[in-house]
Structures are given as C-alpha cells and as structure tokens.
C-alpha cells in the first residue's frame, strides 16, 4: 500500500507540479509532458492504482483464508 | 421546435424518470433509508457516487475555471485534486469504514473515540461542511432553471426543491442511489456530446482527450501551441505553463482538495451501501472511472472553447471583431449579464486583451464556457436542451446526497445514538424523514436568501472537511494511541484555524469589511490562498491530536479490539 501511495504522490505532486518544467521539455504529440500529467495522465494512473489495490487485497485475503482454514 | 419548448420537453422527461424511480424504490426500514440495505452492486454504486460527487461546480463551472480564471495549467489543481482524493479514499478510508459496518461517519468517530462529545463534534463539522456545500447546489438549480426555462429564479428553485424533496424523503438512500444512476447517465451524455462535436470541428478527432494533443484540421500546428501563441499575442500568459500563485500554493491547493474529497461525508456514506469490503474497494475504482470520463474531457473542452472564443474575437486580417459582426450567442448571453462588451475607444471593434484598460470584452463569466459552448460551436438546439438537463442533474444529485448525510447525522447520531437511545426503528425512520424534509426546506431558504459567501462555498466545504473529518478518520483507523481528548481537540483546532484564515481574508461569515488583522498582506501564510488552506488546517489537526493524546491517558482496550477487527483480513465471498 505504501508503494502505491508513493506512485500516487509522484504522478500528481511530482510530475504534475514539482517537476513540471523539465518534463515540459519532452513532447507527447501536441502535449507538453508535464502538462499532460497534470491534466490527463495523473487521473489515468489514479484509476489503475485503485484497481490494482483492490485486486491485490482480494488475492491477499484469499491466501490468508486458505491458510487459516488449513 | 423552439428551444424553450424543447428544453421543457427534455428536462420534463428526465424529471419524470427521477420521480418514477423514487416511487419504485421506497425505503421501508432505517437500513434502507441510510444505506440502501447494503445491497448495491459496486459498479452501480460507482456510478451513483460519481453523480453524487460531480456537482454543479464540476459540470457548469470547472471547465470555465480552468480555461479563464486559472489560465490552463493552473486549473490542474482541480483536476488532480478532485480525482486524487479517491486514491486516498479507496486505500485508506472506505474499506475500513465499510468493514466497521454502521451507517454514518459520526457513528464511527463516536465509537472509536468512545465519546459522545467526539460524536457531537463530528456532527457539527459534518453539518457545517455539508450545508456550505448544499447552498451552492441550490443556487445552481435556480440559475439553470431561470436561464434555460425562462422562469424566475425563485420558481426554478421551488421546482428543484420539490423534486429533491419527493425522492429523497420518500426513498432515502435507496431512492437516491437509483436516481443518481439515472442522473449520471443524463449528465455525462450532456457533457460529452458537445465536447465530441467541438473536438471533431477543430481537430478531426472525435475523442476530446486525444483531440487536445492533436493538430488543428488542415494544418500541422498543434492545438495547444496555437493557443499558447495567440494568448501571448493578446498579452495573456502561456496557457500550458502558467502557475496558479506559486508552486507551493498549487501543491497546497491540490492537497486540500484531495484530502477534502476523502473526508466528505456524503461521499464516504456511499461506500456503506455495497455488500462487502472488497466491493467497497472496487466500487471506488469504478466511481473514479465514471468521474474521469468528465474530468479528462473538461480540460480538452476548456482549451478548445478558449481557442474558439479567441478566434471569434479576431478577424482573419488579425484585427479585432467589429461590433456589428458579433455572433448571435453574444447577444443571448449579454442579456443574462454573464457577458459584457464595451467599446471603450469607440472604433467599432471589440478588442480582447489582458490589459483591463484596453480590454473591451469587459465581462466573460466562467460559467459561460460550458453553458454557451453548444451555441459557440453552432450545435443544434437539442444539444442545448440536453446541457440544461445535465446541469440540473448534476446539481440535484449532489444536493440529495448532501441532504441525506445531514439528515442521517441528525436523526441517527444525535437522536438515536446520543439523546434518545430507546427510540424504535420505525420512529427513527420517521425522524429521519422529518429531518430530511427540514433539511430540504432549510437548503431552499438559504438558496433563496444566499448569504454573501455563497460564491466561495464549494471550495470552503473542502477546506472544512479536509481540516476536521479526514484527520479524525485517518487517525481513528491507523493510530491506536490517539484518544478521545486528542481527537476532539484536533478536530476543533483544525476547523477553527481553517475558518479563521478564510474569515481573515474574506470577512467574518463573509460579511465584507469585518476582516480582522486587516493590515496583513493577502495570502500572508507563505502565499497560500484561503481556498488552499485546508491542508494546513489538517496538519494542525494532526499535530494537536498527537500532542494532546501523548499528554493524556491511552484509549481503553475496547478500542484496540475495534482496530484489530478493522485490520483483520476479511472473508472472501465464495
């Protein structure tokens, strides 16, 4: 979970705000990369993070259940 | 068919659907009323959460805020802030509160901090932030009605109140959930259709998210580069790089909106309606997917509409637009007072510049961007009617969710848990309906006589939630040592600091000229603006809570057991 929060912080506050200037030197089509992270990319990453977390927790709980049942 | 008739038809049929759903889904028990019997599918709940969450501010104002007031990049604080909060909610808050299994946020705070005082303080914080939020929604309903249906503001507000009253009082959470699903469908269609049209017109790409990064049709110039260039030409700053205030201010603003989102009670209680903890986690993901459809479209809409407006103001020879050539939508919106043109130098042209001395487009309201967008892009009348229905859906769905949060806090947390524990289920259900009715009337009254601060209310609600409820919940779930005294002191300190900073800038209760410490420069705290101050309030809350907890006795063993239960992995449904 801690790792997921690190990613959450890096894509939004990191890429979107703190590192926006160097990233803007890189282009993604018509987007400057920093601007893209701030207005589009971070949101897509947020979605991926939540679904990954949900799947990982379900897997963990299933394993835990199997272990305790044995 | 005339536009007014068409609008009546579209708005009328959406209202008929909402009322039909309300009748079909009446609540028959308190569990129905508070949490829809805990039987809502995670995807359905995600959709309802999205409608609950996206208010008139998201639908009507946000694209305009990004494009005009925050000049592009600065507006990213809303996009990241209002979506990033869901990551916190899904990872740190929602699954644990779902596991706890009760009906309201003050319920949890009261039990975790083994104190009626903590519960009552939580109710006060909840009511404060929900009421400030709901006023903005009622105002949005009144405005949308008066502009599109040509009724007066009061009639519009009255009709809106009647609709909410009907399905919220009758159906409780169950009615609200299914109505919100319908409202989501209406609002997302209304938002994306004009965006797709405008993206096709400008770039030939039907997906606005891709269109924003494409070249303009018939040229090899990228849309965003063109926009930067034109704006610089007119004396504005670059669209894609201009900061809002300072880097620190942007970080604080984004963080305040994020933790405010994760602490808003009307969003949190939506996760009590799903069948299991695993469903609560997945449901947060779905909610964000449905929200992202609008939130990734909004920045594209913002940039494209801004470009359209600037283009309209420039003739092909690079000169400003002649007043007699101005398009029809100009006149329509001039009548509403949201758009004003003044020929200051009398040359018969409208000059649009950043300099207030020469700028002749003297008023360009943020809300115009979404509302007038179909007209600016010459779209057919039915699209305009759809936008009206969408704006109303956004405002009504959020208002209903907020009213439910307020009424359940009063009937459940104040009556049942604190002052009248012996009340029967049936009497509690009646009490919650009465509380809901009173809340609707109260919100309507405040919508009719909006207190002076109505303009800044939505942002304030986030600041209040961020500084009071979020820290109390987070520490309640993860910090075993934080006790009753710490939590109460923390909530009170956090919310007071935030309110004081806002009042210092804007006047006590937003009454002008009552600002104290008047001699201090604006945004004196490291250049952070009042709307972004919630995060500082939250830090104060954490600090006070930890310090006070250290100095007083640790919580009783029952709290440890509660936390053990919350953190124990749950059974996976077969």
Interface residues (C-beta under 8 A of the other chain):
Chain A: X1 X4 X5 X8 X12 X13 X16 X17 X18 X20 X21 X24 X28 X29 X30 X31 X32 X35 X36 X38 X39 X40 X42 X43 X44 X46 X47 X49 X50 X51 X53 X54 X57 X58 X60 X61 X62 X64 X65
Chain B: X72 X73 X75 X76 X79 X80 X83 X84 X86 X87 X88 X90 X91 X95 X209 X212 X213 X214 X215 X222 X223 X224 X225 X240 X241 X247 X250 X251 X254 X255 X258 X278 X281 X282 X284 X285 X288 X289 X292 X295 X296 X299 X569 X570 X571 X572
